[in-house]
């Protein structure tokens, strides 16, 4: 690696944090810090996150259950998993740990967050099973992974920004920012037949159902912790879930 690349990596890592005492933690993420071992069971081994990443990381039990479902229900001929919004690595690590995939590809726009993810995957011993890409996921899919994506499963846990995410009883997926439901599904389904979206638990299921035609179906699963739903996954394509 060049000196320039080393310098960029070191700069990114400087913004990654491993808090060890509550007094170090900004007040607005202290509630998440109290849940740190549910987010990463190996947190005390040096897990790194940016302050903003605490809001969006998938808790480890949810990531593991999702990875198990994908591994068991996806078409047998699909051997590649692409995580389009990798964040600090929660889902990509779980997918790699499942042992189902020939290769996991993880894409993250923010270089600081990507360095956290690579570091965290090293703690879990799966960094060599994951290929990492920094950049816009749509550009990476079209330019870097164009030869692979048709043979892949796309998993996307996009930002959930928008005025109604926390307050609406039913969340309007067309208002999700910066990517609406159509912004995500249209390009993804043009590239591969199997797409999984990780979405707010209050997402409008009618909007998801409206995206299927004829005999097609979308399977929606709530993922819960301690009796409360944390999120849903919408499975588009040929997923075979045992009843």
N, C-alpha and C positions, 0 to 999 in steps of 0.2 A: 504494500500500500504506500502511496506517495506521501511526502510530508504534508502536502496540502490536504489530502484526504484524512490523514491522521489528525491534523488540526481541526478540521470540520467535525470529525467524530468526537474529539475531546470537548469541543464547544457544545455539541448536542448533549453529551453526557453531563455537562455541568448543570443543565436545567432539569435533569432527572433527580429525583429525591428518594431517599429511603429514610423515612421518619422512624425514630426509635422511642420518642417520648411525646406525650400529648402536647406538651408546651411548645413543641416545635411546629405543630400542625396549624395551618390557617383555620380560623374558626369555622369557615363555611364548608370545610371538608372533614371536620372532626367526627361527624356522624358516620362517614364512610370509613374513617380510620378505625373506629371501634369495631367495624366489620372486616378488618383487614385479613383475618385468617379464613373468612368465608370467601373473600375475593381471591386470595392466593394462600393456600394452606402452608406454603413454604416461604411465607413473607419474611420471617426472621432470618432467612438465609441470604438476604440482600436484595429482595425484589425492588425494582426501581419503577417509579411512575412520575410523570409530571403532575402538577397540581390539578390541571384540567382533566387528566385521564381518569381520576378517581370517579368522575360522574358516569363515564361510559363503559368501563370495563365490565365484562360479563363475569359474575361470580363463578368460582371454580365448579361447584356442584352443578350449576346450570350448564356451563360450558361442557362438562363431562357428559351429562345426560344428552345434550344436543349432539355431541360427537358420536355417542353410542347409537342414537336414533339414525343419524345420517349413515353411519357405517353399515347398519343392519338393513336399512330400507332402500338404499340407493341401488340402481342397476348394477349388476355384477361386472359389466364391461367398463364401468367408469373407475379409473384408478388414480385420478388427480383431483385434488381439492384446492380451489382458489378462494382465499379469504380476502375480500376486496377492501375491507376497512379494518385492518388488523389491530389498530390501537396498540396497547402495550402487550399484546400477545395472548390474552386469555383464551380465545377460541382457537387460534392457530396451534397453541401448545396442546390443547385438548385433542384436536384433530390428529396431530402427530403422535400423541401418546396412544391413540386408539389402535395404531398399527395397521389400519385398513388401507392406507394410501401409499402408492408408489412414491408420491412426492406431494408435499403441501407447498403452495405458493402463497405468500403473504404480502399484501400491498398496503402501504401507509403513506399518506401525503406528507405528514409532518416529520422531518428528519429527527427531531428530538425524541418524539414518541417512538419512532422506529428503533432508535438505539436502545431505548428501554426494553422494547419487545425482544430484540436480539439477546440482550443481557438476560432477560427473564427466561427465555428459552434455554439458555446455557445452564441456568440453575436447575431446570427440569430435565436436562440431558437430551434435548431434542433439537438443538439449534442446527445440527447437521442434516436433519430431515426436512428442513424448511428452507426454501429459497426466498430471499427478501428483496422487495422492490420498493424504492422510494419514489412517489409521484402520484399523479391522478390515476385512479383505478381504471377509468375508461380508456385513457391513453395507453396505459400499460397493457391492458387486455388486447387492444387493437394493434399495438406495435411490437411489444415484447413477447406476448403469449398467444399471438394469433394462430400459431400452428397447433397449440395445445388446447385452447379453450373449448373447442367443439367436443373434445373428449373428456371434459372436466365437469365437475360439480361447482357451481358458483355459490358461495356463501357470502351474504352481505349483512353486516350489522351497521347500518348507516347512522350518521348523526340524527337525533330525534328533535332537533331544534324547531321552534315554532311556538306561537302564542298559546296554543291549547294543550301542549303536551302534558303538563302537570295538572291542569285544572279541568279539562273537558272530561265529562263522563264517557263520551265516545269521541275518540281522536280522529280527526279528519286527515287521512293520509295524503290528500292533495295539498295540504298546508304544511306538510313536513318540510323542514329546511335543513340544508340547502338543496336536498333532492326529494322531490315528491315521489309517490308510488310509481307513477308513469315514467318519471325521469330514470328510475332504477330498472323497472321491469322491461321497458321497451328495448333498450340496448342489450340487457342481459339475455333476454329470450331470443334475440336475434343471433346470439353467439352460441348458445347451448340450450338444450331442452330441459335441463334440471337446474333450478334456481331456488335458493332458500333465503328468505328475508327474516331477519331478527328484528322485531318491531315492538312498540309499546303495547302493554297488556290491554289497553283500552282501545286499540285500533278498530276502526269500523270494518267489521267482517263483510259487510255488503260490498264494500269497495274491492275487497279481495276476491269475493265470489264473482263480481262483475268482470274480472279479468280472464275467466275460463269460458270455453266455448264447447258446445255439443256435449259429448260424453266425457270431456276432460273434468278434472276436479282439482281443487287445492285443499290439502290437508293442513289444518291449523291446530297447533298444540300449545297449550299453556305450560310454561315452566315455572315451578313454584319452589319456594324455600320457606320452611317453617309455617306452612299453611297459607302462604300468600303468594299470589301470582307475581312474578317479576317481569315477565315478557312473554311474547308469543313468537313462534316460528311459523311462517307460512311456506309450505313445501309445494312448489310448482314443478310438475313433470311426473316422471314415472317412478314414484316412490311407493314401495310396497310395505305398508304398515300392517302387522298382524293384528287382528281384532281380538 
